[in-house]
């Protein structure tokens, strides 16, 4: 189902916090694109620009002890979860000070301290992992949730259906969050899904489901609260479809021949950052000077993250086999 949102009254400090988080993700990603173009960041790079309202809106409902499973487009999730920008940027650089010691790179951000079970280069690969984490919590009697992010392309994968089914049968404490940006890499959803209303698929597994405007951070935040009430109440899993759009290509290697510039520009009119900025200004909760101050603060944080990464070290050669090869001498 799709919930019709009643716009809440302005909450200045809270909404300014949401705006700052989205600005941090946006400017961080823009800097990553710049650094990639000068080969400071290598490998694959999938940017989150345009989808910031989803991660920021959802993370407000994620408790410190909850688990988060992500995709290869996970930088925004990682930052919203609270992983230090410097640790994320150092990981992108492949530096030893990165959150994965430089071994994961852009697509495999992981952080045990925040229970961020990271990016996954396999489409849909994180979905059964999330079900497994939720099952472990259920068996151990731990009162926590697992939040699983994936794209619309993953809904076509068998593991999506298998995991939804088993999660429903066993009433697992997991929230499935689909970031439906309308394109599975370069394939439009209308060519991949016979039923494009993805939230309706939950009914086949008796999973409570909802579709929400993924360009509106306040709508996403409200939907995430409904999801957490449902799941924490012991009522089984929840499927949240966030209808969003990425403004940049699928990856830095993508020639983007599958959609028109006019379509992208139409979606840019619904930019989640512009939406919240306008709302705050309309309610006289933010002015141009205040926005400039926010931008300046974010710019400093991103610059500090880059400096941290630039000043990082490479993993010592003698440690290259650590975590890879077993030491048979110890039995």
N, C-alpha and C positions, 0 to 999 in steps of 0.2 A: 504494500500500500504506500501511498505518498501522503505525508502529513502536510496539511496547510498550516503555515506558520503564522502565529500572531506575534507581531514584532514587539519585543519587550521594551520596557522603559530604558532610557539611557543609563548605563553604569559606567561613568567616565573612566575611573581608574582601571577597571577590569578591561574595558574595551581598548583603552590605550595600550594595555599590556598585550592584548591579542594583536593589535596593529604592529607593535614593535616586534613581536615574534615573527609575523609574516614578513615584515621588512627585512629582518635578519636573514631569513631563508632566501628571500629574493636576491638580496645583495650578495650573499654568500655564493649563490648559484651563478650569478652574473660574473663574479670574480673567478669562479671555477672555469667558466667558458673562456674568459680572457687568458687564464693561465694555461688552459689546454691548448689554445692557439699558439702559444709560444713554447710548447712542449715541457712545461713545468709539471703538468699532470699528464700521465701517459695511460695507454690502454683504452678501455671503453668509458664513456661518460654519458649518463642519462640525467638530464636536468629536470627539476621539479617546478620550474617557473610556470605559474598559472594555477597550480594545484595547492597552494599554501594553506587555503582555508580548511582543507580536509585534515591535514596533520595537526594544525594548531587547534582546530575545533574539537578533534577527537581527544587529544592528549590531556585536555583539562579533566577528563573523566578517568584517566588511567592512574591508578593508585601507584605509589612508589614500589610496592611489592608485586605489581602485575607484570606479566611478560608481554613483550612486543615482538612480533615477527613481521619482517618487512620484505621488500622486493629489491630489485637492482636499482630502482629509482628512489633510494632511501635517505638521501642526505637531509631532506626536509624532515623526515620522521625522526632521524637521529638528533637533529638540533632541537626539535620540539620536545623530544623526550628528555633533553637536558644534558646530552653529551657535549663536552666543551668544544666550541668551534675550532680551537687550536688542535685538539686531538683528532678531530675529523679531517681538518685540512692536512695535518701531518700524515695521516693515513693515505690521503689522496696523493701526496707526494711520494709515498713509499718509504717514509722515514721511521726510524726505530721508535720515535716518540708518539707515533700514531696509536690510536686505540686498539689496533691489532698488530702492533709492532711493525707496521708497514707491509704486512703480508697479505692483507685483504684488498686494499685499494678501494676504488670508487664503488664497486658492486658488492663488497663484503664487509660493510661496517658492522662491528660487533662490540658490545660493551657489557661485561658481566655485572658491573656495579649497578647499572640501571636496568638490568634484565632485558637488554635490547638484543634479541637473538637474530638480528642483523639482516643484511641483504642476502638475496639468493639469486644467482644468475639463471636458474631454471624457472621458466614461467610456471607458476603454481606450485613451485617446489616448497614454499614455506607453509602451505595450507595443511598438509598432513603433520608437519612438525608442530604446528600450533595445536592441532587436535591432540597430539601426543603429550605436549606440555600440560594441556588442560586435564587430560586423563591422569597424569602423574599427580597434579594438584588434588584432583578428586580422590584418588586412592590414598593420598597421604593426609587428607583432611585439612588441607591448607585453604584458607578463605581468600583466594585471589583469582583473578581472571587472566586470560590470555587474549590479546588483541592481535588480529591477523589482517595485515594489509595485502591487497593484491589488485591487479588490474582487470579490466573487462575481458582481456584475452585469456586469463586463467579460468574464467567461467566455462570455457570450452574444453578444459582439461578434465580427464577422468577423476583426478584426485580431488577436484572441487566437489564433485557429486558424491564420491565415496566418503569424503571427510564430513560433508554436511549430513549425510545419512547416519554415520556412526556417532557424530556429535549429538544428533537429535535422539537416537536410540538410547544413548547413555547419559543424556542430559548434561553434556560437558559445559563447563563454564568458559565459553569462548565467544568472542564477538568477531564475526567475519566482516571486514570492512572492504568493500569493493570500490576502488577508485575508477569509476567508469569515465575514461576520457575519450571515448567513442572510437578509438583506434588501437587495435592490437598490433603494435609496430606500425605497419603500413596498411592494414586491412580494416576497412570501416566496419563497424559493428553490424550494419545491415547485411553484410556479406558473410558474416561468421555466426550470427545468432538468428535462428528462426523466430525466437521471441526476444525482442530487444528490451522489453521491460524486465530487467534482470532481477529486480526485487521480487517479482512474481514467482521466481524459481524456488524460493524458500518454501512455498506452500506444498511442493511435492515431497518435502521432507519434514513437514510439520514444524518448520522453523519460523519463529516470529520475524517478520521482515519489514523493511521500510526503505523508501527512496527519498532522498533529500537533495536540495540544491547545494551542490558541492562548491559553488562559488560564493556562498554566503556563510561566513565563519560562525555567525550566531545561530543560523539554522542547523549547521553541523553540530555545534556544541550542544544544542538542545536535544538533537537526535541521539547523540552519544550518551547524554544523561538518561534518556529513556531506555537505551540499550543496557546501560549498566544496572539500572533498577531491575530490569527484567532478569538479567543473568545473575546478579548478586542475590536476587530473591529466590534462586534455586529453580528457576523456570526453564532451564536449558539454554541453548545457544541463541544468538541473534544475528541476523544478516542485515547489514546496513549498506545500501548502495548510494554512494555519493556521486552525483552527476556533475562532472567537472571537465576541464579541458587543459591540455598542455599547450602553452604558447610557442614553445620551441619544438624542434624536430624530435623524433623518437630518441635519437642519440646523435652525437657529434658527427657520425659517419653517414647520417641519413640525408638523402637528397630531397626528401619531402615532395615527391611527385604525386602523392595520393590525395592531397587536399589543396584547395585554392587559397590564395592570399586573402581574398575577400572573406572567406569563412573564418580564417584566423582573426582578421580585424573585427569581425562581428563579435566574436567571443571576447576579444580584448575590451570591448565596451562593458563587459561584465567582470572585469578584473576585481578579484576579491579585496585587494589593497585599496583600490580606488573607491569601491563600494563602502568600506568601513571608514575611510578617510572622509568621504562625503557625509556620511551619517554623523560622524563626530562634529564636523564643521557646522552642519545644519542645526545641531543642538548646542552650538557654541561651546563645545567641550574641547575644541582644538582649533587653533588658528595657524596661519602660515609660519609664524615664528616657532610655535610648538612643534609643527611638523618638521621644520628645519632642524630643530634640536634633536628630535628622534632620529632623523636621518644621519645627523652628525655622530650621535652615539653609536648607531649601528655601523657606520663607516669605520669608526675607531676600533670596534670589536672585530670586524672583518680584517682590517689592516693588522691587528695584533695576531690574529689567527695565521695570516700569511707569514708574518715575521717569525712566528713560532715554528712554522713548517720549514721556512727557509733556513732557520738556524738549527734544524734538526740534524741528526746523524744517521748514517746507514747502519743497518744491523751488522754487528761484527761477523766476519767470515767464519770464525770458529763456532758461531751459533746457528749457522744456516741449516744444519740438520736437526736442530732442536724442534720438537713437536712433529717431526716428519719420520725419523727413523728410530726404531726401538733400540735400546741398549741391551743386547743379549748378554753382555758380561754380568749384568745384574740379575740374570735369571728371568 
